[in-house]
Amino acid sequence: MGWLSDLGERSAEDRIEVLRSSIDGSTIWAERVDSHLIDGQWHGIPVMGVIELNADQKVVLMRDYFDPALAL
């Protein structure tokens, strides 16, 4: 995914705004907007993230779901 790594290099600043979150046992869901400052303009990408923890509360799996068509 070259465009995703390029996004990190092009962004002067990044922000994450969590809109909603939920926890069920060892699984955390977070609906959020990831925003990136590129060439003086903010661009937001809606993301649904899922994190799974083990018994020691360490992250064992992390997934982000988003529409790549909305990415820069």
N, C-alpha and C positions, 0 to 999 in steps of 0.2 A: 504494500500500500504506500507507494511513493508520495501521494498527495497528503497523506496524514503526517508523515515525517516532515514534509515541506511546510505544512501548516505550523508546526512547532518552531521551525526555523524562521518563518516569515512574521510570526506574531511578536510584537513588542511587549505585550502584556496579555495575561489570560485571567479570566474570572469564571467561577462556577457558582451558579445560583441554584440551590436546591429548592424546588417548588413543593414537593411532597416526598415523604419517606415512610417506610413501613418495615417492621421487623417481625419475623415469624421464626422463632427458634434460632437457628444459626444462619438464616438468610435475611439479607437486607436489600430492599428495593429503594431506589432513589430516582424520582423524576426530576430532571434538572435541565438547565440551559448552560452550555459551555460557550463562553464568549471570548473572542480573540480580537485584539487591536492590531489591524493590519493597514498600513498606509494611512494612519490617522482616523480610520473608521472602525467601529465595533461591528462584529459579525457574530450572531448567535446561532447555535445549533442545538435543537432540542434532543435530549439524550435520555434513555432509560437505562439505568445501571443496576446490575445485580451482583451482590457480593456474598460469598459463602465463607463462613468461618469454621475452623475446627474446634475441638474441645478446649484448646488453649487460647481461643479467641484470636487466632492468627488467620489471615486471609489465605484461603486455599484455592479460590477460584473467583475471578472477577470478569464480568462481561458487560460490554456497553452495546446498546442497540440504538441505531440512528439511521436516518435516511441519507446516504452518501450524496444524493442529488442536492441536498441543502448545504453541503460543505463547499468551501471555496475551491 
